[in-house]
Amino acid sequence: MGGWGFLLRDDQGRVVSSGAVREDFLLDAFQAELLGCLAGLQVVVKLGITRITLEVDGTLVKEAIETKAYRLAFVGVITEIKQIISANLSSCIVSVCKHDSNRLTHALAAFGCNPASYCLIV
């Protein structure tokens, strides 16, 4: 069991949307990070945003999105992330951000782990 979260900010750093979900069956942090990216991208598309910087925690997630190195790992999630990016975004820069600059997203993921909360997307 675990949780994941995402946070969308505008170009001024203001929060536009956020979400956190508890998952009963997560294999590892890599899978949780991918699910958070997917959920965030789905909200980006709903909001009509076409240019983003996708900040991720780890280089593995960045590599999974940008290369074919992880094509057999969580293939459905990675494929869907890549499809959303190619079909809906005119610009998507994927960058790895330091753990300290991602505190709010980690707090959302911790909230998602709480058994009392199943899903929160604002």
C-alpha positions as CSV (number, residue, x, y, z in Angstrom):
1,M,0.0,0.0,0.0
2,G,1.2,3.5,-0.7
3,G,0.2,6.8,-2.2
4,W,1.1,9.3,-4.9
5,G,0.4,12.9,-5.5
6,F,0.7,15.6,-8.1
7,L,0.8,19.4,-8.1
8,L,0.2,21.7,-11.1
9,R,1.6,25.2,-10.9
10,D,1.4,28.0,-13.3
11,D,4.3,30.0,-14.6
12,Q,4.3,32.2,-11.5
13,G,4.4,29.2,-9.1
14,R,0.8,29.4,-8.0
15,V,-1.0,26.1,-7.5
16,V,-3.6,25.4,-10.3
17,S,-4.6,21.9,-9.3
18,S,-3.4,19.0,-7.1
19,G,-4.3,15.5,-6.3
20,A,-3.5,12.6,-4.0
21,V,-4.6,8.9,-4.2
22,R,-4.1,5.9,-2.0
23,E,-3.2,2.7,-3.8
24,D,-3.7,-0.7,-2.2
25,F,-1.2,-2.4,-4.6
26,L,2.0,-0.5,-5.5
27,L,5.1,-2.3,-6.4
28,D,7.5,0.5,-5.6
29,A,8.1,4.2,-5.6
30,F,8.8,4.1,-9.4
31,Q,5.3,2.9,-10.1
32,A,3.8,5.5,-7.7
33,E,5.7,8.3,-9.4
34,L,4.5,7.2,-12.8
35,L,0.9,7.1,-11.6
36,G,1.3,10.6,-10.2
37,C,2.7,11.8,-13.5
38,L,-0.1,10.2,-15.5
39,A,-2.8,11.7,-13.3
40,G,-1.2,15.2,-13.5
41,L,-1.0,14.9,-17.3
42,Q,-4.6,13.9,-17.5
43,V,-5.6,17.1,-15.6
44,V,-3.3,19.2,-17.8
45,V,-5.1,17.9,-20.8
46,K,-8.5,18.6,-19.2
47,L,-7.4,22.2,-18.5
48,G,-6.3,22.7,-22.1
49,I,-2.7,23.4,-21.2
50,T,-0.3,22.5,-24.0
51,R,3.2,23.6,-22.7
52,I,4.6,22.2,-19.5
53,T,7.7,21.4,-17.5
54,L,7.2,18.0,-15.9
55,E,9.2,17.8,-12.7
56,V,9.9,14.3,-11.5
57,D,11.7,12.9,-8.5
58,G,14.0,10.4,-10.1
59,T,16.1,10.0,-13.2
60,L,14.4,6.6,-13.8
61,V,11.1,8.3,-14.4
62,K,12.7,10.8,-16.7
63,E,14.4,8.0,-18.6
64,A,11.2,6.0,-18.8
65,I,9.3,9.0,-20.3
66,E,12.1,10.1,-22.7
67,T,13.6,6.8,-23.9
68,K,12.7,3.2,-24.6
69,A,14.9,1.9,-21.8
70,Y,11.9,0.9,-19.6
71,R,9.5,-0.2,-22.3
72,L,8.7,-3.4,-20.5
73,A,8.2,-1.9,-17.0
74,F,4.7,-0.8,-16.3
75,V,4.2,-0.7,-20.0
76,G,0.6,0.5,-19.9
77,V,1.3,3.5,-17.7
78,I,4.5,4.6,-19.5
79,T,2.8,4.1,-22.9
80,E,-0.2,6.2,-21.8
81,I,2.1,9.0,-20.5
82,K,4.0,9.1,-23.8
83,Q,0.8,9.1,-25.8
84,I,-0.7,12.0,-23.8
85,I,2.5,14.0,-24.2
86,S,2.8,13.4,-28.0
87,A,-0.9,13.8,-28.8
88,N,-1.8,16.8,-26.5
89,L,1.3,18.9,-25.7
90,S,3.2,21.2,-28.0
91,S,6.1,21.3,-25.5
92,C,7.0,19.1,-22.6
93,I,10.3,19.4,-20.8
94,V,11.0,16.6,-18.3
95,S,13.3,17.6,-15.5
96,V,14.5,15.9,-12.3
97,C,14.0,18.2,-9.3
98,K,15.6,17.9,-6.0
99,H,13.7,16.1,-3.2
100,D,13.6,19.3,-1.1
101,S,11.9,21.4,-3.8
102,N,9.2,18.8,-4.0
103,R,8.0,18.8,-0.4
104,L,4.4,19.7,-1.2
105,T,4.0,16.8,-3.6
106,H,5.5,14.4,-1.1
107,A,3.0,15.7,1.5
108,L,0.2,15.0,-0.9
109,A,1.5,11.5,-1.5
110,A,1.7,10.9,2.3
111,F,-1.9,12.2,2.5
112,G,-2.8,9.7,-0.2
113,C,-1.3,6.9,2.0
114,N,-3.8,7.7,4.7
115,P,-6.4,4.9,4.9
116,A,-9.1,7.5,5.6
117,S,-8.5,9.2,2.3
118,Y,-9.0,7.4,-0.9
119,C,-8.8,10.1,-3.6
120,L,-8.6,13.9,-3.7
121,I,-8.2,15.8,-6.9
122,V,-8.8,19.5,-6.8
